[in-house]
Amino acid sequence: MRICIIGAGKMGGFLADALCFQHEVAVFDRDIRRLQYVFNIRRLVSLDEVRDFDPELLINAVTLKYTLQTFDELMPYIGKDCIISDIASVKTGFKEYYEKCGHRYVSTHPMFGPTFANLRELRKNHAIIITEGDYLGKVFFKDFYGSLGLNLHEYSFQGHDETIAYSLSIPFVSTMAFAACMKHQDAPGTTFQKHFEVAQGVLSEDDFLLSEILFNPYTPEQVENIIKQMTALLDIIKERDSEKMKKFLTSLRENIKG
């Protein structure tokens, strides 16, 4: 299959490397410097070159902020039979766009970041495939993500955003709360050090990615719940109520049972 990946960033580069041995892959990025370390892949730096490549599948791997805008820009340069796809972390507005665009489409979300994940061992990571979309496109990504050992899940566009607000917003906000209150010390405890390493990993991600997750329309509800629970904990601490603390900790242990 001829596959054109739009954007030679971290995820675009990863996808290109993972796909290029079984498919004819091209990567488009106007910044030629981002293509200098791309191998076994056709490098495209103009939209005319995208048209000449005539992709059968186009994977839009640019930042969410520019994803739909980039699709609009590319439409005159791809064939009517080309399947278009995204890997965006928030899907709000995508269903409406796809239904009007005139192309077959498939939408997925690989649930790992190239900055933080071990790309050689992805079997503990996950990927989401949106239930709406082209059947063959979904089969392609099921096979591809399956070959990486990822755990696969299917959600609707709305279900995806609701799930992401829970599974990413809560740890992101919790990590940011830790980082906001942090001060450096010479002898940090083991738990502190683990949290510190997690914070370093999360905050090494691109600002746009972090913003995308937090600007999910379902995120505020999750943040409000965090505030509610922390307020309850603060009251227990102030009251030094051992019985309430025991009940609170018991509830937490119940929540994290495997």
C-alpha positions in Angstrom: 0.0 0.0 0.0 1.2 3.5 -0.7 1.0 5.4 2.5 1.7 9.1 3.0 2.4 10.4 6.5 1.9 14.1 7.1 4.3 15.5 9.6 7.8 14.3 10.4 7.5 14.8 14.2 8.1 12.2 16.8 5.0 10.1 16.1 5.1 10.7 12.3 8.7 9.4 12.3 7.8 6.4 14.4 4.9 5.4 12.2 7.1 5.8 9.1 9.8 3.6 10.6 7.2 1.0 11.6 5.4 0.9 8.3 8.2 1.3 5.7 9.3 -2.4 5.5 5.9 -3.7 4.4 4.6 -0.7 2.5 5.7 2.1 0.2 5.9 5.0 2.5 6.4 8.7 2.0 6.6 11.5 4.6 5.5 15.0 3.8 7.0 17.9 5.8 7.8 21.4 4.5 10.7 21.6 6.9 13.3 19.5 5.1 15.5 19.5 8.2 12.9 17.2 9.9 13.4 14.7 7.0 17.2 14.4 7.1 17.2 11.3 9.3 14.4 9.5 7.4 15.6 6.3 5.7 14.0 3.8 3.3 11.2 6.4 2.9 10.3 8.8 0.1 10.7 12.4 1.3 8.1 15.0 0.2 8.4 18.7 0.7 5.7 20.1 -1.6 2.0 19.3 -2.1 2.7 18.6 -5.7 4.9 15.7 -4.6 2.1 14.4 -2.5 -0.2 14.4 -5.6 2.5 12.6 -7.7 2.9 10.0 -4.9 -0.9 9.3 -5.1 -1.3 7.8 -1.7 -3.9 5.1 -1.0 -3.8 5.9 2.7 -3.0 9.3 4.2 -2.1 9.5 7.9 -2.3 13.0 9.4 0.3 13.1 12.2 0.5 16.9 12.7 -0.4 18.6 16.0 -4.2 18.5 16.8 -4.4 22.2 16.5 -3.6 22.0 12.8 -5.1 18.5 11.9 -8.3 19.6 10.2 -6.7 22.6 8.6 -4.1 20.3 7.1 -6.7 18.0 5.8 -8.4 20.9 4.0 -5.0 21.9 2.5 -4.3 18.4 1.2 -7.7 17.6 -0.3 -7.0 19.0 -3.8 -3.8 16.9 -3.9 -5.1 13.4 -3.1 -7.3 11.0 -5.1 -10.9 10.5 -4.3 -10.2 6.8 -3.3 -7.6 7.8 -0.8 -8.5 6.9 2.8 -7.7 9.7 5.2 -6.9 9.1 8.8 -5.8 10.8 12.0 -4.1 9.8 15.2 -5.4 12.8 17.3 -5.6 12.5 21.1 -8.9 14.4 21.1 -11.6 13.7 18.5 -14.1 16.6 19.1 -15.4 17.8 15.8 -13.7 15.1 13.8 -16.9 13.0 13.1 -18.7 16.0 11.6 -15.6 16.8 9.5 -15.2 13.3 8.1 -18.9 12.9 7.3 -18.7 16.0 5.1 -15.2 15.6 3.5 -16.2 13.1 0.8 -13.4 10.6 1.6 -13.4 7.3 3.3 -11.8 7.7 6.7 -10.4 5.9 9.7 -9.6 7.5 13.1 -7.3 6.0 15.7 -5.3 7.0 18.8 -2.0 5.2 19.7 -2.0 5.6 23.4 1.7 6.1 23.9 4.1 9.0 23.3 7.4 8.4 21.6 9.0 10.6 24.3 7.9 8.5 27.2 7.2 5.0 25.9 9.6 2.2 25.2 9.1 1.8 21.5 10.9 -1.5 21.5 8.4 -3.0 23.9 4.9 -1.7 23.4 2.9 -4.7 24.7 1.8 -2.9 27.9 0.5 0.0 25.8 -2.8 0.5 24.1 -4.4 1.9 21.0 -7.9 3.0 20.3 -9.7 2.5 16.9 -12.9 4.6 16.4 -15.9 2.5 15.5 -17.2 4.9 12.9 -15.2 4.9 9.7 -14.1 2.8 6.7 -14.1 -1.0 7.3 -10.9 -1.7 5.4 -9.2 1.3 7.1 -10.0 -0.2 10.5 -8.8 -3.6 9.5 -5.5 -2.1 8.3 -4.9 -0.4 11.7 -6.0 -3.4 13.7 -3.4 -5.5 11.8 -0.7 -2.8 12.2 -1.3 -2.0 15.9 -1.6 -5.7 16.5 1.8 -6.4 14.9 3.3 -3.9 17.5 1.7 -5.9 20.3 -0.6 -3.1 21.4 -3.8 -3.8 23.3 -6.7 -2.7 21.1 -9.9 -1.0 22.1 -12.8 0.3 20.1 -14.8 3.4 21.0 -17.1 5.9 19.2 -15.8 9.4 18.7 -17.7 10.6 21.8 -16.7 7.5 23.8 -13.1 8.1 23.0 -13.0 11.6 24.3 -14.9 10.6 27.5 -12.4 7.8 28.1 -9.3 10.0 27.4 -10.6 12.6 29.8 -10.5 10.0 32.5 -7.4 8.0 31.5 -5.1 10.8 30.6 -6.5 14.0 32.2 -6.4 12.6 35.7 -2.8 11.5 35.7 -1.7 14.6 33.8 -3.4 17.0 36.2 -2.1 15.0 39.2 1.4 15.1 37.9 1.1 18.9 37.3 -0.1 19.3 40.9 3.0 17.5 42.1 5.3 19.6 39.9 3.6 22.8 40.9 4.3 22.1 44.6 7.7 20.6 44.2 11.0 21.9 45.6 14.3 20.3 45.1 15.9 18.4 48.0 19.1 16.5 48.5 17.6 13.4 50.0 14.2 12.7 48.3 12.3 9.6 49.4 11.8 6.6 47.0 8.1 7.5 46.4 9.1 11.2 45.7 11.7 10.1 43.2 9.3 7.9 41.4 6.8 10.7 41.1 9.6 13.0 40.0 10.6 10.7 37.2 6.9 10.4 36.0 6.7 14.2 36.1 9.8 14.6 34.0 8.4 12.2 31.5 5.0 13.8 31.2 6.4 17.4 31.1 8.9 16.4 28.4 5.9 16.0 26.1 5.1 18.8 23.6 3.1 21.7 25.1 0.5 21.3 22.3 0.0 17.6 23.2 -0.5 18.4 26.9 -2.9 21.2 26.0 -4.9 19.0 23.7 -5.5 16.5 26.5 -6.4 19.1 29.0 -8.7 21.0 26.6 -10.8 17.9 26.0 -14.4 19.1 26.7 -14.8 16.2 29.2 -11.7 17.1 31.2 -13.2 19.8 33.5 -15.5 17.2 35.1 -12.5 15.0 36.0 -10.5 18.0 37.4 -13.5 19.0 39.5 -13.6 15.5 40.9 -9.9 15.6 41.8 -10.5 18.9 43.7 -13.5 17.4 45.5 -11.5 14.4 46.7 -8.5 16.5 47.7 -10.8 18.9 49.6 -12.3 15.9 51.5 -8.7 14.7 52.3 -7.7 18.1 53.5 -10.6 18.3 55.9 -9.6 14.8 57.3 -6.0 16.0 57.7 -7.0 19.2 59.5 -9.4 17.3 61.8 -6.7 14.6 62.4 -9.6 12.1 62.3 -8.1 8.6 62.2 -11.4 6.9 61.6 -12.2 9.0 58.6 -8.6 8.6 57.2 -8.9 4.8 57.5 -12.2 4.9 55.6 -10.7 7.2 53.0 -7.6 4.9 52.5 -9.8 1.8 52.3 -11.8 3.4 49.6 -8.6 4.2 47.7 -7.4 0.6 47.9 -10.8 -0.6 46.6 -10.4 1.8 43.6 -7.0 0.5 42.6 -7.7 -3.2 42.9 -6.6 -5.0 39.8 
